[in-house]
């Protein structure tokens, strides 16, 4: 997916509706342009005009298809909602595993694996970076996205972890979820690791998944040890 490609403007005197009918690819171009710019400089730093220029479309067409900027922002997450569904399906498979010792690792793998694959793909790179960048901030528009798309996902994983680690409280599991999320988000957005590894590591490398999973699993087990005499279920 080459985000630098510009789509011809066509005849400016045509109405947004007519232009949209003639060039249905423009709607996708707008979404991709917004995704790229939001991921690079942040939601508040990007203007609708910049998005239109990046997409190579008339300014009015952005509003015609997506409305206001916050609606365009939320449309990105609606477009990628399938990735959340993928993680939830992987979570169901992980929880069905009868081996208790393996189940925690499978749950964490379901949590990070689809995101790392998305980050490594040409189609999903900007979206993964957008998630890592914008959802760490408590702005109103990002909070709506968190509540509508990511809170249900978080609750599903927290509840799965609590069923796997029944000796821990909901509060303790929620902390561990947040710590795991922090490790994942940093891996998605970090570039410093290449310098620190003296060029042995590549930023966002999906091959680091096993290390990341083991790191998170080890952290959860260390933070929430089974008390003597307790029997895991």
C-alpha positions in Angstrom: 0.0 0.0 0.0 1.8 3.1 -1.2 0.4 6.0 0.8 2.4 8.5 -1.3 0.4 8.0 -4.5 -1.8 10.9 -5.4 -5.1 10.4 -7.1 -6.0 13.0 -9.8 -8.4 15.7 -8.7 -10.6 15.5 -11.8 -12.8 18.4 -12.7 -13.3 20.7 -9.7 -16.7 22.0 -10.9 -18.3 18.6 -10.3 -20.3 18.1 -7.2 -18.9 15.9 -4.4 -21.6 13.4 -5.0 -20.9 13.2 -8.7 -17.1 12.9 -8.1 -17.7 10.2 -5.6 -19.8 8.2 -8.0 -17.2 8.5 -10.7 -14.3 7.7 -8.5 -15.3 5.2 -5.7 -11.7 4.7 -4.9 -11.6 8.2 -3.5 -13.4 7.2 -0.3 -10.8 4.6 0.5 -8.0 7.1 -0.4 -9.4 9.5 2.1 -9.5 6.9 4.9 -5.9 5.8 4.1 -4.6 9.3 4.0 -6.2 10.1 7.4 -4.8 6.9 8.8 -1.3 7.8 7.7 -1.3 11.4 8.8 -2.9 10.7 12.2 -0.4 8.0 12.8 2.5 10.3 11.9 1.7 13.5 13.6 -1.4 12.9 15.8 -5.1 13.6 15.6 -5.0 17.2 16.8 -2.1 18.2 14.5 -3.8 17.1 11.3 -6.3 19.2 9.4 -9.0 18.1 7.0 -7.3 20.1 4.3 -4.1 18.1 4.8 -6.0 14.9 4.6 -7.6 16.0 1.3 -4.2 17.0 -0.1 -2.7 13.7 0.9 -5.6 11.7 -0.7 -5.6 13.9 -3.8 -9.3 14.8 -3.5 -11.3 18.0 -3.3 -11.6 19.3 0.3 -15.4 19.0 0.2 -15.3 15.3 -0.6 -13.8 14.5 2.8 -16.8 15.9 4.6 -19.2 14.4 2.1 -18.0 10.9 2.8 -17.0 11.1 6.5 -18.4 14.2 8.1 -16.3 16.0 10.7 -12.8 15.1 11.6 -13.7 13.1 14.7 -16.1 11.0 12.6 -13.4 10.3 10.1 -11.1 9.3 12.9 -13.7 6.9 14.3 -14.4 5.5 10.8 -10.8 4.2 10.7 -11.4 2.0 13.7 -14.7 0.8 12.4 -12.9 -0.2 9.2 -10.3 -2.2 11.1 -12.8 -3.7 13.6 -12.1 -7.2 12.0 -8.7 -7.2 13.8 -10.5 -7.0 17.1 -12.8 -9.8 16.1 -9.7 -11.8 15.1 -8.2 -11.4 18.6 -11.4 -12.4 20.3 -11.7 -15.5 18.2 -8.1 -16.4 19.0 -8.9 -15.8 22.7 -11.8 -18.3 22.5 -9.4 -20.9 21.1 -6.8 -20.2 23.7 -9.3 -20.6 26.6 -10.6 -23.9 25.2 -7.1 -25.4 25.7 -7.3 -27.9 28.6 -3.7 -27.5 29.7 -3.7 -24.8 32.5 0.0 -24.2 32.2 -0.2 -23.5 28.5 -3.4 -21.5 28.6 -1.9 -18.3 29.9 0.7 -18.3 27.1 -2.0 -18.9 24.5 -4.1 -16.0 25.8 -1.2 -13.6 25.7 -0.3 -14.9 22.2 -3.9 -14.2 21.1 -3.5 -10.7 22.6 -0.3 -9.7 20.8 -0.1 -11.9 17.7 -2.7 -10.4 15.4 -1.5 -6.9 16.2 2.2 -7.7 15.4 1.1 -9.3 12.1 -0.8 -6.1 11.3 2.1 -3.9 12.2 4.4 -5.9 9.8 1.9 -5.8 6.9 1.9 -3.0 4.3 -1.9 -2.7 4.7 -2.0 -2.4 8.5 1.2 -0.6 9.3 -0.3 2.9 9.7 -3.3 1.6 11.6 -1.1 -0.3 14.1 1.0 2.9 14.6 -2.1 5.0 15.0 -3.4 2.7 17.8 0.0 2.8 19.5 0.2 6.6 19.3 -3.3 7.9 19.8 -4.9 5.5 22.3 -2.3 6.4 24.9 -3.8 9.9 25.2 -7.0 10.8 27.0 -8.5 13.2 24.5 -12.2 13.1 24.1 -12.2 11.6 20.6 -9.7 8.8 21.5 -11.7 8.1 24.7 -14.8 7.4 22.6 -12.8 5.0 20.4 -11.4 3.3 23.5 -14.8 2.8 25.1 -16.6 1.7 21.9 -13.9 -0.6 20.4 -11.2 -1.5 22.8 -12.9 -1.6 26.2 -15.0 -4.6 25.3 -11.8 -6.3 24.0 -9.9 -5.4 27.2 -12.7 -6.8 29.4 -12.8 -10.0 27.4 -9.1 -10.6 28.0 -9.2 -9.5 31.6 -12.1 -12.0 32.3 -10.2 -14.8 30.5 -7.1 -14.1 32.5 -9.1 -14.1 35.7 -10.6 -17.5 34.8 -7.1 -18.8 34.2 -5.7 -17.2 37.4 -8.7 -17.5 39.8 -6.5 -16.8 42.8 -6.0 -13.1 41.6 -8.5 -10.3 42.0 -10.1 -8.3 39.2 -8.0 -5.4 40.2 -4.7 -7.3 40.0 -5.6 -8.8 36.6 -6.5 -5.3 35.3 -3.1 -4.0 36.4 -1.4 -6.9 34.6 -3.5 -6.2 31.5 -2.3 -2.6 31.5 1.3 -3.6 31.9 1.0 -6.1 29.0 -0.7 -3.4 26.9 2.2 -1.1 27.6 4.8 -3.6 26.5 2.8 -4.3 23.3 2.3 -0.6 22.5 5.9 0.2 23.0 7.0 -2.6 20.7 4.7 -1.3 18.0 6.0 2.2 18.1 9.6 2.0 19.2 12.6 2.5 16.9 15.3 2.9 19.5 15.8 -0.8 19.8 17.8 -0.9 16.5 20.3 1.5 18.0 20.5 -0.2 21.4 20.9 -3.6 19.8 23.7 -2.3 17.5 21.5 -3.1 14.5 20.8 -6.6 15.5 17.1 -5.8 16.0 14.6 -4.3 13.6 11.8 -2.1 15.0 8.4 -3.8 15.1 9.9 -7.1 14.1 7.2 -9.7 14.3 9.9 -12.3 14.9 10.1 -10.9 18.4 6.6 -12.2 19.2 7.8 -15.2 21.2 10.1 -13.0 23.3 7.3 -10.6 23.9 4.8 -13.3 24.8 7.3 -15.0 27.2 8.2 -11.6 28.8 4.5 -10.8 29.5 3.7 -14.3 30.7 6.7 -14.3 33.0 5.7 -10.9 34.3 2.1 -12.0 35.0 3.2 -15.2 36.8 5.8 -13.3 38.9 3.2 -10.6 39.8 0.4 -13.0 40.6 2.0 -16.2 42.1 -0.3 -19.0 43.2 -0.3 -18.9 47.1 1.0 -22.1 48.8 -1.8 -24.7 49.1 -3.9 -23.1 46.3 -4.9 -25.3 43.4 -5.2 -23.6 40.0 -8.3 -24.5 38.0 
